[in-house]
Amino acid sequence: MGITVSSYNFLKYITRGNKILGKTLTLGRQNDHYGWINTETGTIDKYCEPMLIKEFNASKVDSVDVSDYENATYLQDLNKPWTCKELVKQKYQSILDLGTIEHVFNVTQALDSIANACEIDGQIIHVQNHSDFCGHGFWQFSAELFFSWYSEKNGFKDLEIFIAPNKNPNLWFRCLKPDEGDRC
């Protein structure tokens, strides 16, 4: 899990026009696979927090993970309702899922917990494998999951979905929701 060239470019896109990430939660402690150089230290940090703060104006970056092997801020099984008292009290302006929920068996519980942790008018960002990535995680998500879950009738707005080929991080296709009853 981590920030790749594709997810870095996507974060640049969503923070264009001086938008900021603000108080941010990452699902899993995210590595820096992009190779962002920390100008203060002249090094590439293992984890993404310095990049998110300096490059994308995150005011604070917390992480949630099921185990403590990467020193996540909060320990919580995403398959279950959140019970970590400190985490339950938090609300975030941005929540980043950069390759985590495909490893969570109970996806609906994870999505519900994520939605509850997001501030009103906040943003939930998923960067996921779409399909044909066999042997990786429990799930390969279709855009339909996100169109249905993050619908206006469920209280969400301004949903955008893009599909990008793995081999070309600069090529994106906007995925449009089909009319009710139609297929893409």
C-alpha positions, -999 to +999 in steps of 0.1 A: +000+000+000+013+034-008+015+064-029+025+056-065+030+078-095-007+073-104-020+082-069+004+111-066-010+125-099-045+120-087-038+138-054-024+167-075-056+167-096-080+168-066-060+195-047-058+218-078-070+253-072-056+256-037-078+228-023-062+211+007-064+177+023-067+192+058-069+167+086-063+134+069-068+097+077-051+070+057-064+035+057-033+015+064+000+033+069+009+043+034+045+040+020+060+065-004+064+045-036+065+077-056+099+088-044+090+123-032+121+141-018+117+158+015+134+192+010+140+196+047+160+163+050+170+157+013+158+122+016+128+101+006+107+092+036+095+056+039+059+067+047+037+093+031+029+117+060+056+143+052+046+143+015+009+148+024+017+176+047+042+195+025+028+188-009-009+185-004-015+208+027-026+181+051-028+197+085-024+163+103-021+128+090-033+098+110-034+062+100-056+032+109-045-004+105-053-038+119-017-044+132+010-023+147+039-035+125+040-001+107+032+020+138-002+032+126-018+059+147-048+038+155-052+000+157-086-011+143-098-040+123-117-025+093-139-056+091-156-045+123-173-014+136-147+010+150-142+005+187-110+024+193-123+052+215-098+078+202-105+070+166-143+070+170-142+106+183-122+119+153-136+134+121-115+139+090-116+163+061-099+138+038-098+100+040-074+082+017-078+046+007-048+039-015-051+001-018-065-011+015-101-020+013-095-047-013-078-066+015-108-061+039-133-090+037-163-070+051-162-041+026-196-027+036-186-023+072-153-006+062-172+018+039-197+026+066-169+033+091-151+055+066-182+075+059-189+080+096-153+093+101-156+118+073-166+154+081-196+169+063-183+182+030-151+162+034-137+139+008-132+102+006-106+091-019-102+056-031-074+045-054-082+008-062-075-019-087-105-021-110-103-056-124-080-083-138-055-080-110-059-116-099-041-128-069-042-095-051-066-089-022-101-103-017-118-079-041-115-062-075-140-033-075-163-022-102-172+015-105-208+004-098-199-002-061-188+034-057-217+048-078-242+030-056-225+035-022-216+072-027-250+081-043-269+112-035-297+091-019-270+079+006-261+115+014-231+120-008-224+145-036-198+154-062-188+118-070-161+114-096-147+081-108-117+077-130-101+046-145-064+046-153-044+019-169-016+006-146+010+011-173+002+047-180-002+069-149-010+099-170-039+084-189-072+086-172-108+079-183-137+095-165-163+069-157-198+082-162-227+067-143-251+050-167-288+060-166-309+040-142-313+005-156-286+009-183-252-007-184-220+010-193 
